[in-house]
Amino acid sequence: MPHRLSPVAAPSGLPRLSLARRGLLMAACVLPWATLVHAQAPAPRDYATLAMVAEPQTLDPMASSADLVGTIMQHVYETLYTFDAKWNVVPMLAEAAPKISADGKVYTIALRHGVALHNGRTLNADDVVASLQRWMEQSPRGKAVGRQVEHLQAKGPLTVEIALKSPYAPLLAQLALPSGMAAIMAKESIATPLKEFVGTGPYRFKERRPDQYVLLERFDAYSARKEAASGYGGKREALVRELRFVPVPNANTRVEGALAGQYDFADLLPTDALPRLEKAAGKTVPVMTPAFGFPYLVLNTQEGVMASLPLRRAVQTALGEGEMLAAGFGDTRFFVAEGNHFPKESPFYSTAGTDQYNQRNAPKAKELAAQAGYKGETVRILTSRQYDFHYNMALLMAEQLKRAGFKAELNVVDWATLVQRRNDPKLWDIYVTHSGQFPEPMLSPPQLGDGAPGWWDTPAKQAALAAFNTETDPAKRGALWGKVQQTVYDEVPYINVGKFSGLSARSPALDGYTPATWPFFWNTRIK
């Protein structure tokens, strides 16, 4: 035991110390030790480690519609509009809702004053026009919008005008989406490919080390909105100094890292990990994101065996989506097997075409394939293990197709490779992916637009979408969506597997996190 000074009498023969002198002596002995302890105490942590499903293919938010790219870069770049907690479109870089002409064709958008770019300059209308022009040239979503645009121009230092060829109801929602983002960037940073990432967000790009991390740091001159935070809208604050997005492709590694306290956030975990996460109270906190999205299968309508509509219909007949969801998610709390693309509470709920959902009829599928002239060609299924449920669903789908007489081949690659390969129609016949469940049908999947992998482009599609997109009355749009959904079931460009909820995990130290389709980490702090 260490010796301690005591205010007892001094041993015989030694002078007594006054109370004041003993106190000074005690302080002299204790103070160096206290100073040493204080010096060794760790400083409060001011960074968050965020485990993502893969290495992002790019950091250019216009070059890819991958959710991972949008998740990271929404912290760096902002959009004119965004979504609040109820999926209403609300202004972000725009000052307010646009002024819309009586014929619904001209949108006049006033920008906020004094918004700082990461290079120190103030945002202006020329930055917005240049950014949106690039978006309409490069992003699949932007290209679809660009076909509707008559002209885009600055009408002063802080005013932008978008004139449409005809009314286009989804315009503001398209401008708000983080995926394939209509990101507003400094005009002078615009290049192809992007070499500088200069936006207006609460974080700015600092460093990328491939297969190690993407590092973002707080932008101290950030211009926040004044409204209360709601969903992606309202006030954004960078309360953590650094965000470290780390690629962790193996789902089980993300689970173990979350349980060990290695990550402050671990995205999209296997649903069978929920019991372990629930038992690990104090170490990690499971995060359920209800109605997260829907998995779907994209069929290559341009080249290969799936370019045949009769064969796509045969595949649709062979599949049992309910079984696929069970294979992908296991726990029934995580999925719903139903053919309507939108839930019953949505204005876009429709049962059109749903008699073609979840048929699981191998004999009929084999008969349809024979009638279509199928001669045993390989059906190449492109999938990835980064999203555990993608891979498990693909395994079962391959077996269902084999039962129907198809020669199914599974091509398993990492997610970045899948995103790259799906752009080449010679490399695949079906690929597995998923999308968030949004209130505006034109936001997802990208196959409803033009030019997305799958390359669905038929007169029936164009007619159904033209009627739907030019109608601005919400009540009438609901009925018109049913015709679009029927066309999807008739022409099988993609197959909606069902609906699912997402599972992630956060550390107890990550405070203020709000579950979201694209996880965001402004307004969170490290306790």
N, C-alpha and C positions, 0 to 999 in steps of 0.2 A: 504494500500500500504506500502511496506517496506520502511524505511527511506534510503535515498541515500546521500552520502557526496557530497557537491557542492563547487566548487572553488570560492564562493562569499566571500565578506569580513566577518570577524568574528563579532558577535554582539558587541555593544559598551561596553567598559570596559574590553574586553578580548584581549589578545595579538594576533596580526596577525600571522598566520603560513606561513612560507615560502612555495613556490611552491613545493620544494623538500620534505619538512616535510609532507605537505598534501598528496603528492603522496605515501610516506611511510605509512602514516596512512590509506589511502585508500587500499593499498595492504594488510595491516595487517587485515583489516576487510573483504576483499573479498576472500583472499587466503584460509581460512579454508572452506568456502562454496564451492569453486571450487574443493578443495580436496575431500570433502564429495561427491559431485556429481560424480566425477571421480571414486571414490571407489564403488559407487552403480551402475555404468553402467554395463550391462551384458557383459560378455566376448563373443567374436565371437563364434557362434555355430559350432561345429566340429563333428557333427554326422548327419546321415540321417536315417529317419524312413520310412521303405519300407513295404507297406501293401501287403501281398501275399494272395493267394486264400485259403490257408489251412495250417495246421500244417504238415510239411514234415514227411512222414512215417519213414524216416531214413536220416542220413547225409552221409551215405556211397554211393558215386556216382556210384559204380559198382553194388550195390545191388538192384537198382531201375532204371527203364527207365523213371520215372515220370519227367516231365519238371521242376517241382518245385524244386526237389533235384538238378538237373543240374544247374538251375538258381542260387541257393545259393552257391553251392560248387565249381562252376567254378571260384569263387573269391579266393578259398583256394588252389585248385589243378589246375595244367596245364597239357596239353597234348603235345605229340611230335609235332603235327601239329594242325592247326586251320584254320578258314575261314576268308578271307578278306571281304570287303564290297560288292564284286561281287561274293561271294561264291567260289572263287578260294582257293584251299588248299595252305597254306603258312606255313613255319616252325615257331614253338614256342620254345619248349625246344630243338628241333633238330637245328643244326647249319644251315642247308640248305636242299634243296631237296635231297632225297636219291639217291645213286648210284644203278641202277637197272641192273642186268645181262642181257645179250643179249636174253636169253630165257624167261625173265620176271618173273623168279621165286625167285631170291635172291635180297633182299633189304638191303643195307648197309647204316646205319644211323649214322652220326657223331653228337655228342651232343655238346651243347655250353659249353665253359669253364667257371668255376667259378660261377655256378648257386647255390645260397644259398638255403638250406632247412630251414624250420621254426625252426628246432632244432639246427641250427648253423653250421651243417655240410654241405659239398659241394656235390652236386648231382653227381652220377657216373653211369656207365653202369649197375652195379649190381642192383641199385634201379630200373632202367627202366625194366630190365629183370624180376625181382620179381613182379613188378607192372603189367606188361603185362600178366605174367603167371596167376596172380590172376584174372585179367580181363577176360581171356579166360576160367577160371573155373567158374566164378560167374555171369557175365553179359550175358543176352541173346544175345546181339550184339557180345560180346567177344567170346561166345561159337560158334557162327556162323563163326567168323573169325578163331577160334582155329581149326576148322575142316579142314581149308585150309592150316594150318601151319605144315611144316615138322619138323623144329626146330627153336628155339629162343635162342640166346646166346650172351654173351658179347665177343667182339673181341678186348679187350683192355679196359683201364679205361674209355674212352669216346666214344666207338663205339659199336653199337648193330647190330646184323645180324638177319634178319628174312628170313628164307627159306620156300617157299611155295611148296605144292605138284603139283600145276599147276598155271598158271597165274590167278590172282584175281584182276580185275580192281578196285573194290571199296576199296582196303586196306587203302590207305591214308585218304580217306574220313571217313572211319569207325574209324580210329585213331583220327580224328579231332572232332568228334561230342560231344557236352556237355552232351547230354542225354545218360544214360547208359555208362558213360564216361570211356575212357581208361586213367584214371587219374594216373599220376606219383607221387608216394609217397615214403617216406623214408622206406627203406627195413625193418628196425627194428620196424617200427610202424605197419607193416602188421599183421593183425589178423582177425579172424572171430568170433564175429562181431568186427568191428573197435572200439577201445577204445580211440585212439589218432588220430588226423587228422593233419598229418604232410606232407605238400606239399611244393610247391615253389611259390605260387601265391602272388599277391600284398597285400592280406589280410590273416591273420591267424585266426584260430578258437579261440575264447575266452570263450564263455559260451552259454549254451542252457538251457532255462527254458521252458519245454513243455507247449504249449498253450499260451505262453507269447511272447517269442522271441528267435531268434538265433542271437548271437552277434559276429561279426567279427571285428578285429582291424587291423590297418595298420601294415604291416611288413616292418619295416624301413630298413632292409637289402635286400630288394627285388632286384633281378637282372633283369632289364627291357631290352627288345630288343631296338635297336637303330633306326629301321625303323619307319617312320611316322605311327601313328595309322590309321587303316583301318578295319572296322568291328571288328571282334574279334582278328585281327592280329596287329602286330606292337607294338609300345611302350605303355605300360600300367603304369599308375601312380595312386597311392592311394592318392588322393587329399583330401579326407574326412577321418578323424581319425577313426571313427567307423561306421559300417553299421549295422542297427538293422532291421532284417527281422521279421515282426510281422504277425502272422496268423490272417486273418480277413475273415472268411468263408462266411459271408453274403455279397453278392454283393452290396446291397443297403447301407450297413454300410460302405463299401469301398468308395462308391460315396459320402456319406454325410461327411465322414472323409476328403476326398479330398477337398470338397467344403469349409469345415471349416478350412482348413490349418493344419489339424492334421497329415497328411502324406506328406512326400516329394515325394513319388511315390505310386500310387495305381494301381495294375495290373488287367488286364482283367475285364473291367467294362461293364455293360449292354449297348447295343448300344442306347437304348432309353434315356440314360443319356446324350448323346452328346449335345442336345440343352441347358441343364442346365449348362454343363461345358463351353460351348461357351459364355454364358451370364455372367459367373462369372469371367470376365477378371480382372486380378490383384490378384485373389485369387487362381486360379488353371489354368493349361494349358492342354487342351486335347491333347493326343498323339495318332495319327493314325499310325498303323503299316500295310501298304498295303501288300496284298498277304501273310498275316500272316501264313495261314495254311489251313488245311482241316479237318472238322469233319468227323468221320467215325464210323461205327458200327462193333464191333467184334462179330462174331458168334462162339459158342462153338462147334467145330467139333468133340470133343472127347466124350462127354457124353450128355445125355438129348435129348430133342426133336430136337434140331438143329444139332445133329450128323447125321441126315438124309439129304443127299444132295438134294433129291427131295423137302423136306420141306424147305430147305434154298432157293431153287429157287422159291418156292411159296411165301416166305417172300419177296424176291427181287421183285417179280411181284406186290405185294400188295403196296409197298412203293412209295410215291411221294416225292422225295427228294427236289423238288422245294418248296413244301408246308412246309416241315420240316425246310428248310433254312429260309423261311419267318417267321415261328414261332420262330426260334432261334434268328434271327437278326433284323427282322422288316424292317429297313431302307435298301433299295436296294443298297445303297452305300457300304454296308458291305458284300455283298455276290454275288456269281456268281453260277448259277445252270448249271453245265455241267459235262458230264460223263467222259471226258478225264482226266486222273490223272495229267497230266502236261500241262501247258498253251501252246498256239500256238508258242510262241517264243522259247520254249525249244526244244532241240534235241530229247527229249523223247515224244513229242506230238504224240498221236495216237488216232484214233477213234475206235480202235478194241474193240468190245463188248459193245459199248455205246448204241446199240439198246435195251439193257436190263436196261438202266438207266431211272429213273423217269417214270415208267410205270403207277403207280397208278391205277391198274386194279384189283379191288376187286373181280368181278365175276370170272375172269380167275384164280386169286390166290386161290380162294375157290375151284375151280375145280381141280387145281393142287394139293392142299393139300389133297383133298379127294382121288385122285389117288395115293397119297403117303401113304395113310393109316392113316391120321391124325384123332384122335378120341377125340379131345377136351382137350388134355394135356395143362397145363399152360406153356406159354412162359414167362419166368422170365427176365424182363428188368432191368438191374442194372445201376443206374445213380446217379448223385449227384447234389446238388444245388450250390456247390461251383463255378462251371462254369454255369452261368445262362443259356447260350444257350444250354448246354447239357440237362438240365432239360426240357426246353421248347420244344426242339426237341423230347425228349423221350415221353412227353405227347401226342404230335400229332402222333408220330409213333404208340403208343399204340392204338389210335383211328383208325388209318388206318388198323392195324392188326385186330382189332375187326370187322371192316366193311367187312373184308375178311374171317370172321368166326373163327379167332384165339381167344383163351382165353389168353389175355395179362394181365400181372401183373407187376406193377411198384414197384421196390424195391429202395427206395431213401435213400442213406446213405451219410455220409461225405466222402470227396475225399480220405482221408487216409484209411478209411475202404474199399472203393471200390478197391483201389490199392492192398489191402491185399486179399480181397475176390476173385478178378479175377484170383488169382493163384490156386484156388480150383475149378476144373471143376464141382463139385457137387452143386455149389451154384448159378449158373446163366446160362442163355441161350444166352443172347445178352447183351453187355455193350456198353455204349456211351463214346467216347473219342475224342481226336483230335491230330493232329500232325502238326509240321511246314512243310512248303513247301520248300523242299531242291532240289538242282540241281542233286543230285545222288539218283536214285530210291532206292538203297539198304539201304539208311539211314532211311527210314520210309515208311510204318509203320513197327514195329518190327515183325509183322506176316510174312513178307517176309523172315525173318531169321528162325531159328529153336528154338523151345522150348518156344516161347512167348505165353501168354494166348490166347486161341483159338486153339492152337496145330495143326495147319494146316500142314499136311505132307503127300503128295501124290506123286506118280510117275510123274504125269503131272507137278506138281510144281517143283520137283527136276530137271526134264529134261529142263524145260523152263529157270530156274535160272542158271543151269550149263552152258547152251549155252550163256546166257547173261553175266555172271560174268567172264568167261574165255576169252571173247572177249575184247581186249584192244583198238581196233580202235573205236573212238567215233562215226564215221559215221555208222558203222555196228551195234554198240550197240543200236542206236536209233531204228532201225528196229526190233531188237530182243526184245526190251522192249514191243513192240506191242503184241508179243506172250505171254509175262508174263501178260500183262493187260487182254488179252483175257482169259487166264487161271483163273484169279481172277473172272471175270464175269461168267465163266462157273462153277466154283466150290464154289463160294460165301463164302470164309472164312472171308471176311470183305466187307463192302459196303461203298464206298467213297460217302459222301453226297454232296460234292461240294467244293467251295473255299470261304474263308472269310478273312476279314481284322480285325485286333484287335483294341480295344479301351482301352487305359489306361489314366492316368492323372499324371502330375507332378506339384509340387509347383513352383512358379516363382523363388524361391531361389535355386532350383536344376539346376545348370548351366552345359551345355555340354552334356546332355543326348542324346544318339543316339538310335532311335527306333530299337528294335531287337527282334528276336523270343524268345531268352532267355535273358531277360533284364540284362544288366551288368552296374556296377556303378564305375569301375575304369575310370579315365579320366573325372569324373564329380566333381563338387565342390559345396559347399554351399556358395552362395554369401552373 
